[in-house]
């Protein structure tokens, strides 16, 4: 495939494994959030007051799945413009330093699970090194927009906004076979906007949301491209 990179436009598909993470900033203590107000709950052993420090973290990364299509436009000998719309599935588990209570349960949960289904819309620049025989390393960077289409109910302890902007950077390696190009790529997506939504209704404990000042989404993706 000596002339593969000379084509103006080509297409393909991608399969990948992802892990989702949160970048969290907290109110320390929770009373620094002007919207926080203590409330009594019958099953709680301790009432949360303004002087308490309530913290959450993603302590373990759970593998997810990504699938998409590739549209690549040749700009110069070494630069391509790539649009890779796709669909990603993943989960994040928030662990708190206090028991996690939901109104539907009579025992505290070990963590609070947030599942996401993203429509991915990355628009990236691919800078390629010179081809050596059948191999060619590259770097990739650019913006992306993701729309979370998973349902977020009013009773969720932590609600997320549906849309988010990301800055993406990664590196990969192209290998040319007789009939297609195969690429392995690792990419990091750093969320740019605060995704924390409104707190749940008063039927749920709201302090799990009020403890968080800012919540940004970060994603690592390991992909296999077929073009």
ChimeraX commands (.cxc) that place a marker at each C-alpha (Angstrom):
marker #1 position 0.00,0.00,0.00 radius 0.5
marker #1 position 2.67,2.46,-1.02 radius 0.5
marker #1 position 0.13,5.05,-2.24 radius 0.5
marker #1 position -2.34,4.79,0.65 radius 0.5
marker #1 position -1.32,8.13,2.22 radius 0.5
marker #1 position -1.64,9.94,-1.11 radius 0.5
marker #1 position -5.45,9.57,-1.15 radius 0.5
marker #1 position -7.38,12.77,-0.44 radius 0.5
marker #1 position -10.12,11.06,1.60 radius 0.5
marker #1 position -10.42,7.63,3.13 radius 0.5
marker #1 position -12.65,5.91,5.66 radius 0.5
marker #1 position -12.55,3.14,8.23 radius 0.5
marker #1 position -13.80,2.04,11.61 radius 0.5
marker #1 position -12.41,1.92,15.14 radius 0.5
marker #1 position -12.82,-0.32,18.19 radius 0.5
marker #1 position -11.51,0.62,21.59 radius 0.5
marker #1 position -11.36,0.17,25.34 radius 0.5
marker #1 position -11.91,3.19,27.59 radius 0.5
marker #1 position -11.73,4.13,31.25 radius 0.5
marker #1 position -13.70,7.08,32.66 radius 0.5
marker #1 position -12.54,9.27,35.52 radius 0.5
marker #1 position -13.59,12.46,37.31 radius 0.5
marker #1 position -11.53,15.48,38.27 radius 0.5
marker #1 position -13.20,16.66,41.51 radius 0.5
marker #1 position -12.92,19.88,43.49 radius 0.5
marker #1 position -14.75,19.99,46.85 radius 0.5
marker #1 position -16.13,22.55,49.26 radius 0.5
marker #1 position -13.99,22.22,52.40 radius 0.5
marker #1 position -15.93,22.25,54.60 radius 0.5
marker #1 position -19.28,21.64,52.97 radius 0.5
marker #1 position -20.69,24.76,54.66 radius 0.5
marker #1 position -18.63,26.89,52.23 radius 0.5
marker #1 position -21.31,26.07,49.67 radius 0.5
marker #1 position -23.96,28.77,50.22 radius 0.5
marker #1 position -26.70,26.41,48.99 radius 0.5
marker #1 position -26.01,23.77,51.65 radius 0.5
marker #1 position -28.50,23.43,54.51 radius 0.5
marker #1 position -28.45,20.63,57.15 radius 0.5
marker #1 position -31.35,18.17,57.08 radius 0.5
marker #1 position -32.30,15.28,59.35 radius 0.5
marker #1 position -32.64,11.77,57.90 radius 0.5
marker #1 position -34.02,8.96,60.08 radius 0.5
marker #1 position -31.46,6.28,59.11 radius 0.5
marker #1 position -28.34,8.46,59.30 radius 0.5
marker #1 position -26.26,7.90,62.41 radius 0.5
marker #1 position -24.77,11.40,62.09 radius 0.5
marker #1 position -26.30,14.57,60.73 radius 0.5
marker #1 position -24.14,16.35,58.15 radius 0.5
marker #1 position -23.48,19.95,59.25 radius 0.5
marker #1 position -21.62,22.85,57.69 radius 0.5
marker #1 position -18.34,22.09,59.45 radius 0.5
marker #1 position -18.09,18.57,57.98 radius 0.5
marker #1 position -15.75,17.71,55.11 radius 0.5
marker #1 position -17.57,15.44,52.66 radius 0.5
marker #1 position -15.29,14.12,49.92 radius 0.5
marker #1 position -15.71,11.83,46.93 radius 0.5
marker #1 position -13.23,10.15,44.60 radius 0.5
marker #1 position -13.07,7.56,41.84 radius 0.5
marker #1 position -10.88,4.96,43.49 radius 0.5
marker #1 position -11.01,2.31,40.75 radius 0.5
marker #1 position -11.20,2.54,36.96 radius 0.5
marker #1 position -13.69,0.29,35.16 radius 0.5
marker #1 position -13.08,-0.72,31.52 radius 0.5
marker #1 position -15.67,0.44,28.99 radius 0.5
marker #1 position -16.14,0.06,25.25 radius 0.5
marker #1 position -15.87,2.46,22.28 radius 0.5
marker #1 position -16.88,1.96,18.64 radius 0.5
marker #1 position -16.86,4.49,15.82 radius 0.5
marker #1 position -16.23,5.35,12.19 radius 0.5
marker #1 position -13.25,7.17,10.69 radius 0.5
marker #1 position -13.27,9.96,8.11 radius 0.5
marker #1 position -9.80,11.23,7.21 radius 0.5
marker #1 position -8.92,14.19,4.98 radius 0.5
marker #1 position -5.33,14.62,3.72 radius 0.5
marker #1 position -4.13,18.19,4.31 radius 0.5
marker #1 position -0.43,17.87,3.57 radius 0.5
marker #1 position 2.11,15.08,3.28 radius 0.5
marker #1 position 2.38,14.87,7.08 radius 0.5
marker #1 position -1.00,16.22,8.31 radius 0.5
marker #1 position -4.50,14.73,8.24 radius 0.5
marker #1 position -7.80,16.11,9.52 radius 0.5
marker #1 position -9.78,13.31,11.16 radius 0.5
marker #1 position -13.42,13.17,12.25 radius 0.5
marker #1 position -14.21,10.09,14.36 radius 0.5
marker #1 position -17.87,10.04,15.46 radius 0.5
marker #1 position -18.66,7.13,17.71 radius 0.5
marker #1 position -20.41,5.67,20.72 radius 0.5
marker #1 position -18.79,5.01,24.11 radius 0.5
marker #1 position -20.08,3.12,27.13 radius 0.5
marker #1 position -18.56,3.43,30.58 radius 0.5
marker #1 position -19.07,3.64,34.33 radius 0.5
marker #1 position -17.61,5.62,37.22 radius 0.5
marker #1 position -17.98,4.68,40.87 radius 0.5
marker #1 position -17.88,7.53,43.39 radius 0.5
marker #1 position -16.59,6.52,46.81 radius 0.5
marker #1 position -17.40,8.93,49.66 radius 0.5
marker #1 position -15.78,9.29,53.07 radius 0.5
marker #1 position -19.28,8.95,54.57 radius 0.5
marker #1 position -21.93,6.25,54.06 radius 0.5
marker #1 position -23.84,6.50,50.77 radius 0.5
marker #1 position -27.57,6.40,51.43 radius 0.5
marker #1 position -30.34,6.28,48.85 radius 0.5
marker #1 position -34.01,6.48,49.79 radius 0.5
marker #1 position -34.76,3.14,48.09 radius 0.5
marker #1 position -32.27,1.26,50.29 radius 0.5
marker #1 position -32.24,0.49,54.01 radius 0.5
marker #1 position -28.50,-0.17,54.08 radius 0.5
marker #1 position -25.74,2.20,52.95 radius 0.5
marker #1 position -24.12,1.55,49.57 radius 0.5
marker #1 position -20.41,0.95,49.18 radius 0.5
marker #1 position -20.23,3.52,46.36 radius 0.5
marker #1 position -22.45,5.52,44.03 radius 0.5
marker #1 position -22.38,4.31,40.41 radius 0.5
marker #1 position -22.71,6.73,37.46 radius 0.5
marker #1 position -23.13,5.02,34.06 radius 0.5
marker #1 position -22.67,6.99,30.85 radius 0.5
marker #1 position -23.37,6.45,27.17 radius 0.5
marker #1 position -21.59,9.06,25.06 radius 0.5
marker #1 position -22.07,10.21,21.50 radius 0.5
marker #1 position -18.49,11.18,20.59 radius 0.5
marker #1 position -17.61,13.92,18.08 radius 0.5
marker #1 position -13.82,14.41,17.99 radius 0.5
marker #1 position -12.20,16.57,15.29 radius 0.5
marker #1 position -8.46,15.91,15.40 radius 0.5
marker #1 position -5.23,16.76,13.64 radius 0.5
marker #1 position -2.94,13.82,12.93 radius 0.5
marker #1 position 0.75,14.59,12.49 radius 0.5
marker #1 position 2.65,11.68,10.95 radius 0.5
marker #1 position 6.35,10.91,10.98 radius 0.5
marker #1 position 8.04,9.68,7.82 radius 0.5
marker #1 position 7.08,6.17,6.83 radius 0.5
marker #1 position 9.71,3.50,7.53 radius 0.5
marker #1 position 8.96,0.42,5.43 radius 0.5
marker #1 position 5.43,-0.60,6.61 radius 0.5
marker #1 position 5.33,1.45,9.83 radius 0.5
marker #1 position 4.63,5.07,10.68 radius 0.5
marker #1 position 4.30,6.63,14.18 radius 0.5
marker #1 position 2.10,9.66,14.73 radius 0.5
marker #1 position 0.65,12.05,17.28 radius 0.5
marker #1 position -2.92,13.32,17.39 radius 0.5
marker #1 position -4.56,16.32,19.05 radius 0.5
marker #1 position -7.65,18.52,18.89 radius 0.5
marker #1 position -11.08,19.22,20.43 radius 0.5
marker #1 position -14.03,16.91,20.98 radius 0.5
marker #1 position -17.65,17.25,22.02 radius 0.5
marker #1 position -19.50,14.46,23.84 radius 0.5
marker #1 position -23.22,14.15,24.51 radius 0.5
marker #1 position -24.26,11.83,27.31 radius 0.5
marker #1 position -27.53,10.21,26.20 radius 0.5
marker #1 position -27.96,8.02,29.28 radius 0.5
marker #1 position -30.99,8.93,31.34 radius 0.5
marker #1 position -30.31,11.10,34.40 radius 0.5
marker #1 position -33.24,11.16,36.79 radius 0.5
marker #1 position -34.17,13.85,39.26 radius 0.5
marker #1 position -33.57,11.39,42.09 radius 0.5
marker #1 position -29.91,10.73,41.20 radius 0.5
marker #1 position -27.59,11.60,44.07 radius 0.5
marker #1 position -25.12,13.20,41.64 radius 0.5
marker #1 position -26.50,14.46,38.34 radius 0.5
marker #1 position -24.37,15.31,35.31 radius 0.5
marker #1 position -24.92,17.81,32.54 radius 0.5
marker #1 position -25.43,16.06,29.23 radius 0.5
marker #1 position -22.88,17.89,27.05 radius 0.5
marker #1 position -19.15,18.36,27.54 radius 0.5
marker #1 position -16.12,19.80,25.71 radius 0.5
marker #1 position -12.77,18.01,25.76 radius 0.5
marker #1 position -9.17,18.61,24.73 radius 0.5
marker #1 position -7.63,15.44,23.32 radius 0.5
marker #1 position -4.02,14.39,22.79 radius 0.5
marker #1 position -2.55,11.01,21.98 radius 0.5
marker #1 position -0.05,8.96,20.03 radius 0.5
marker #1 position -0.22,5.92,17.82 radius 0.5
marker #1 position 1.47,3.63,15.35 radius 0.5
marker #1 position 0.33,2.83,11.79 radius 0.5
marker #1 position 1.15,-0.50,10.19 radius 0.5
marker #1 position 0.44,-1.13,6.50 radius 0.5
marker #1 position -0.85,-4.53,5.46 radius 0.5
marker #1 position -1.56,-5.65,1.90 radius 0.5
marker #1 position -5.22,-4.53,1.90 radius 0.5
marker #1 position -5.70,-2.15,4.85 radius 0.5
marker #1 position -3.89,0.01,7.40 radius 0.5
marker #1 position -4.01,-1.06,11.05 radius 0.5
marker #1 position -3.31,1.46,13.83 radius 0.5
marker #1 position -2.91,1.22,17.58 radius 0.5
marker #1 position -3.58,4.47,19.44 radius 0.5
marker #1 position -3.63,5.71,23.05 radius 0.5
marker #1 position -5.49,8.96,23.73 radius 0.5
marker #1 position -6.32,11.11,26.74 radius 0.5
marker #1 position -9.44,13.34,26.76 radius 0.5
marker #1 position -9.45,16.12,29.36 radius 0.5
marker #1 position -12.81,17.70,30.19 radius 0.5
marker #1 position -12.91,21.50,29.95 radius 0.5
marker #1 position -16.26,22.39,31.53 radius 0.5
marker #1 position -17.93,21.69,34.86 radius 0.5
marker #1 position -20.40,18.82,34.39 radius 0.5
marker #1 position -21.98,18.95,37.85 radius 0.5
marker #1 position -25.75,19.26,37.50 radius 0.5
marker #1 position -28.47,20.32,39.89 radius 0.5
marker #1 position -28.86,18.43,43.18 radius 0.5
marker #1 position -31.58,15.77,43.47 radius 0.5
marker #1 position -35.05,16.53,44.75 radius 0.5
marker #1 position -35.62,16.82,48.49 radius 0.5
marker #1 position -36.62,13.14,48.55 radius 0.5
marker #1 position -32.90,12.34,48.38 radius 0.5
marker #1 position -29.93,13.46,50.47 radius 0.5
marker #1 position -28.54,16.49,48.68 radius 0.5
marker #1 position -25.23,16.81,50.51 radius 0.5
marker #1 position -23.52,14.34,48.15 radius 0.5
marker #1 position -23.88,16.98,45.43 radius 0.5
marker #1 position -23.44,20.07,47.62 radius 0.5
marker #1 position -20.02,18.81,48.75 radius 0.5
marker #1 position -18.69,19.10,45.16 radius 0.5
marker #1 position -17.60,22.48,43.79 radius 0.5
marker #1 position -16.52,21.30,40.35 radius 0.5
marker #1 position -16.65,18.00,38.48 radius 0.5
marker #1 position -14.83,17.44,35.19 radius 0.5
marker #1 position -14.81,14.31,33.07 radius 0.5
marker #1 position -11.53,12.67,31.97 radius 0.5
marker #1 position -11.31,9.73,29.58 radius 0.5
marker #1 position -8.49,7.43,28.50 radius 0.5
marker #1 position -9.05,5.44,25.30 radius 0.5
marker #1 position -6.95,2.66,23.77 radius 0.5
marker #1 position -8.11,2.19,20.17 radius 0.5
marker #1 position -7.62,-0.11,17.20 radius 0.5
marker #1 position -8.20,1.57,13.82 radius 0.5
marker #1 position -8.91,-0.26,10.56 radius 0.5
marker #1 position -8.69,1.89,7.41 radius 0.5
marker link #1:1,2 radius 0.2
marker link #1:2,3 radius 0.2
marker link #1:3,4 radius 0.2
marker link #1:4,5 radius 0.2
marker link #1:5,6 radius 0.2
marker link #1:6,7 radius 0.2
marker link #1:7,8 radius 0.2
marker link #1:8,9 radius 0.2
marker link #1:9,10 radius 0.2
marker link #1:10,11 radius 0.2
marker link #1:11,12 radius 0.2
marker link #1:12,13 radius 0.2
marker link #1:13,14 radius 0.2
marker link #1:14,15 radius 0.2
marker link #1:15,16 radius 0.2
marker link #1:16,17 radius 0.2
marker link #1:17,18 radius 0.2
marker link #1:18,19 radius 0.2
marker link #1:19,20 radius 0.2
marker link #1:20,21 radius 0.2
marker link #1:21,22 radius 0.2
marker link #1:22,23 radius 0.2
marker link #1:23,24 radius 0.2
marker link #1:24,25 radius 0.2
marker link #1:25,26 radius 0.2
marker link #1:26,27 radius 0.2
marker link #1:27,28 radius 0.2
marker link #1:28,29 radius 0.2
marker link #1:29,30 radius 0.2
marker link #1:30,31 radius 0.2
marker link #1:31,32 radius 0.2
marker link #1:32,33 radius 0.2
marker link #1:33,34 radius 0.2
marker link #1:34,35 radius 0.2
marker link #1:35,36 radius 0.2
marker link #1:36,37 radius 0.2
marker link #1:37,38 radius 0.2
marker link #1:38,39 radius 0.2
marker link #1:39,40 radius 0.2
marker link #1:40,41 radius 0.2
marker link #1:41,42 radius 0.2
marker link #1:42,43 radius 0.2
marker link #1:43,44 radius 0.2
marker link #1:44,45 radius 0.2
marker link #1:45,46 radius 0.2
marker link #1:46,47 radius 0.2
marker link #1:47,48 radius 0.2
marker link #1:48,49 radius 0.2
marker link #1:49,50 radius 0.2
marker link #1:50,51 radius 0.2
marker link #1:51,52 radius 0.2
marker link #1:52,53 radius 0.2
marker link #1:53,54 radius 0.2
marker link #1:54,55 radius 0.2
marker link #1:55,56 radius 0.2
marker link #1:56,57 radius 0.2
marker link #1:57,58 radius 0.2
marker link #1:58,59 radius 0.2
marker link #1:59,60 radius 0.2
marker link #1:60,61 radius 0.2
marker link #1:61,62 radius 0.2
marker link #1:62,63 radius 0.2
marker link #1:63,64 radius 0.2
marker link #1:64,65 radius 0.2
marker link #1:65,66 radius 0.2
marker link #1:66,67 radius 0.2
marker link #1:67,68 radius 0.2
marker link #1:68,69 radius 0.2
marker link #1:69,70 radius 0.2
marker link #1:70,71 radius 0.2
marker link #1:71,72 radius 0.2
marker link #1:72,73 radius 0.2
marker link #1:73,74 radius 0.2
marker link #1:74,75 radius 0.2
marker link #1:75,76 radius 0.2
marker link #1:76,77 radius 0.2
marker link #1:77,78 radius 0.2
marker link #1:78,79 radius 0.2
marker link #1:79,80 radius 0.2
marker link #1:80,81 radius 0.2
marker link #1:81,82 radius 0.2
marker link #1:82,83 radius 0.2
marker link #1:83,84 radius 0.2
marker link #1:84,85 radius 0.2
marker link #1:85,86 radius 0.2
marker link #1:86,87 radius 0.2
marker link #1:87,88 radius 0.2
marker link #1:88,89 radius 0.2
marker link #1:89,90 radius 0.2
marker link #1:90,91 radius 0.2
marker link #1:91,92 radius 0.2
marker link #1:92,93 radius 0.2
marker link #1:93,94 radius 0.2
marker link #1:94,95 radius 0.2
marker link #1:95,96 radius 0.2
marker link #1:96,97 radius 0.2
marker link #1:97,98 radius 0.2
marker link #1:98,99 radius 0.2
marker link #1:99,100 radius 0.2
marker link #1:100,101 radius 0.2
marker link #1:101,102 radius 0.2
marker link #1:102,103 radius 0.2
marker link #1:103,104 radius 0.2
marker link #1:104,105 radius 0.2
marker link #1:105,106 radius 0.2
marker link #1:106,107 radius 0.2
marker link #1:107,108 radius 0.2
marker link #1:108,109 radius 0.2
marker link #1:109,110 radius 0.2
marker link #1:110,111 radius 0.2
marker link #1:111,112 radius 0.2
marker link #1:112,113 radius 0.2
marker link #1:113,114 radius 0.2
marker link #1:114,115 radius 0.2
marker link #1:115,116 radius 0.2
marker link #1:116,117 radius 0.2
marker link #1:117,118 radius 0.2
marker link #1:118,119 radius 0.2
marker link #1:119,120 radius 0.2
marker link #1:120,121 radius 0.2
marker link #1:121,122 radius 0.2
marker link #1:122,123 radius 0.2
marker link #1:123,124 radius 0.2
marker link #1:124,125 radius 0.2
marker link #1:125,126 radius 0.2
marker link #1:126,127 radius 0.2
marker link #1:127,128 radius 0.2
marker link #1:128,129 radius 0.2
marker link #1:129,130 radius 0.2
marker link #1:130,131 radius 0.2
marker link #1:131,132 radius 0.2
marker link #1:132,133 radius 0.2
marker link #1:133,134 radius 0.2
marker link #1:134,135 radius 0.2
marker link #1:135,136 radius 0.2
marker link #1:136,137 radius 0.2
marker link #1:137,138 radius 0.2
marker link #1:138,139 radius 0.2
marker link #1:139,140 radius 0.2
marker link #1:140,141 radius 0.2
marker link #1:141,142 radius 0.2
marker link #1:142,143 radius 0.2
marker link #1:143,144 radius 0.2
marker link #1:144,145 radius 0.2
marker link #1:145,146 radius 0.2
marker link #1:146,147 radius 0.2
marker link #1:147,148 radius 0.2
marker link #1:148,149 radius 0.2
marker link #1:149,150 radius 0.2
marker link #1:150,151 radius 0.2
marker link #1:151,152 radius 0.2
marker link #1:152,153 radius 0.2
marker link #1:153,154 radius 0.2
marker link #1:154,155 radius 0.2
marker link #1:155,156 radius 0.2
marker link #1:156,157 radius 0.2
marker link #1:157,158 radius 0.2
marker link #1:158,159 radius 0.2
marker link #1:159,160 radius 0.2
marker link #1:160,161 radius 0.2
marker link #1:161,162 radius 0.2
marker link #1:162,163 radius 0.2
marker link #1:163,164 radius 0.2
marker link #1:164,165 radius 0.2
marker link #1:165,166 radius 0.2
marker link #1:166,167 radius 0.2
marker link #1:167,168 radius 0.2
marker link #1:168,169 radius 0.2
marker link #1:169,170 radius 0.2
marker link #1:170,171 radius 0.2
marker link #1:171,172 radius 0.2
marker link #1:172,173 radius 0.2
marker link #1:173,174 radius 0.2
marker link #1:174,175 radius 0.2
marker link #1:175,176 radius 0.2
marker link #1:176,177 radius 0.2
marker link #1:177,178 radius 0.2
marker link #1:178,179 radius 0.2
marker link #1:179,180 radius 0.2
marker link #1:180,181 radius 0.2
marker link #1:181,182 radius 0.2
marker link #1:182,183 radius 0.2
marker link #1:183,184 radius 0.2
marker link #1:184,185 radius 0.2
marker link #1:185,186 radius 0.2
marker link #1:186,187 radius 0.2
marker link #1:187,188 radius 0.2
marker link #1:188,189 radius 0.2
marker link #1:189,190 radius 0.2
marker link #1:190,191 radius 0.2
marker link #1:191,192 radius 0.2
marker link #1:192,193 radius 0.2
marker link #1:193,194 radius 0.2
marker link #1:194,195 radius 0.2
marker link #1:195,196 radius 0.2
marker link #1:196,197 radius 0.2
marker link #1:197,198 radius 0.2
marker link #1:198,199 radius 0.2
marker link #1:199,200 radius 0.2
marker link #1:200,201 radius 0.2
marker link #1:201,202 radius 0.2
marker link #1:202,203 radius 0.2
marker link #1:203,204 radius 0.2
marker link #1:204,205 radius 0.2
marker link #1:205,206 radius 0.2
marker link #1:206,207 radius 0.2
marker link #1:207,208 radius 0.2
marker link #1:208,209 radius 0.2
marker link #1:209,210 radius 0.2
marker link #1:210,211 radius 0.2
marker link #1:211,212 radius 0.2
marker link #1:212,213 radius 0.2
marker link #1:213,214 radius 0.2
marker link #1:214,215 radius 0.2
marker link #1:215,216 radius 0.2
marker link #1:216,217 radius 0.2
marker link #1:217,218 radius 0.2
marker link #1:218,219 radius 0.2
marker link #1:219,220 radius 0.2
marker link #1:220,221 radius 0.2
marker link #1:221,222 radius 0.2
marker link #1:222,223 radius 0.2
marker link #1:223,224 radius 0.2
marker link #1:224,225 radius 0.2
marker link #1:225,226 radius 0.2
marker link #1:226,227 radius 0.2
view
